[in-house]
Amino acid sequence: MTHDELIVSKIEDKIRQCRDGFYVTATGLLDSHEQALAKQVMMHSADVRTFLWGGYEGAERRMLVCVPAEIPMTDEEAYEGLLEVLRVKKPAISRELTHRDYLGSMLGLGIDRSVTGDILVRDDGADIIIVPEIADFLLEEYIQVGRTHVSREVHPLSELIMPEVRTQIIKDTVPSARLDSIIASAFKLSRSKAAEAIRGGIVSVDHIECLKPDARVEEGAILVLRGKGKALLKEIGGESKKGRTWVIIEKYI
């Protein structure tokens, strides 16, 4: 069984458990490729209500939540208690810690990525979205990030601290609103490099992997190029005198 087949099997099991057991179920936290697989399965599960949730609007890593169609339950009620926040604080005099530092130290403890969500880094530390089952382990064992000793606290999801968002506005013209053209403009790549990244599975649109360089991108789409960052396609305008399409992109920095 391939990795993709295993993921699909686990997703189908959660939907089946929800349908047969008549209770809410959820997968682990999925990356953009796994969410794309989940979307395919979701299209064939009309008897179970499904949605993706990662702890806050715009989360990149999300779990598939399954609710029996007959239960009158809001999304908020369905995902209550599924996720918590590990708040990590570093000493004021320590070096700057990055997303890579926090993630690497966590994976170094042998933790599977499916039990951790987004890592929201601030100047004084980070909020890490986790499943409740690993909270006690992390409080006990997650004592260092790199070589920096850190303090840890577990908080309910309602106390998640969102870091300050800094953005850069890019006004550009592109041949068309194809994904490869928009990615090239947002991340200062050639179209061939952008297309290569898309086909390589490291580009997501609205947090779902997209493998088609010629896919049309709509206004409001969130674009992620793994390792390079995130951008929002704010506006698609008219044509320039040379027949190119005006776009306004907001890039997160």
Salt bridges, closest charged atoms under 4 A:
ASP4 OD1 - HIS33 NE2 2.84
ASP13 OD1 - ARG16 NH1 2.53
GLU34 OE2 - HIS3 NE2 3.60
ASP47 OD2 - ARG19 NE 2.48
ASP75 OD1 - ARG49 NH1 2.42
ASP101 OD2 - ARG95 NH1 3.26
ASP124 OD1 - ARG122 NE 3.06
ASP127 OD1 - ARG87 NE 2.84
ASP127 OD1 - ARG122 NH1 3.10
GLU153 OE1 - HIS155 NE2 2.84
GLU159 OE1 - HIS155 ND1 2.65
ASP180 OD2 - ARG178 NH2 2.70
ASP180 OD2 - ARG191 NH2 3.49
GLU209 OE1 - HIS33 ND1 2.60
GLU218 OE2 - ARG216 NE 3.71
GLU250 OE1 - LYS234 NZ 3.77
